[in-house]
Amino acid sequence: MTDTNLLIGSLSNDLLRLATFTHNGSPSAKRFLTEAKRWALPLTKADLPPYLAKIAQEIAAIPPTIPTIAQAERYLMYSVLLQNYALHSTP
């Protein structure tokens, strides 16, 4: 697994946690947002397909507030897209 795939997989996991905790109304969602931004920042400089680069840039630019349910659903979709890429891309 490459470093980029590791970052993508980590971002995917934290976006899943962010979406789940937001849906459950937990204030801990903010912590997973912080972690997701931590993984997204190095990905903004990586050589990625355009759709992944756009996701990384969007996550890196999220304000540090607990997202709405609609935003959490979008982050859940991003999580699945990122996970699929990390698992099925060829290095």
Secondary structure, 3 states (H helix, E strand, C coil): CCHHHHHHHHHHHHHHHHHHHHHCCCCCHHHHHHHHHHHHHHHCCCCCCHHHHHHHHHHHCCCCCCCCHHHHHHHHHHHHHHHHHHHHCCC
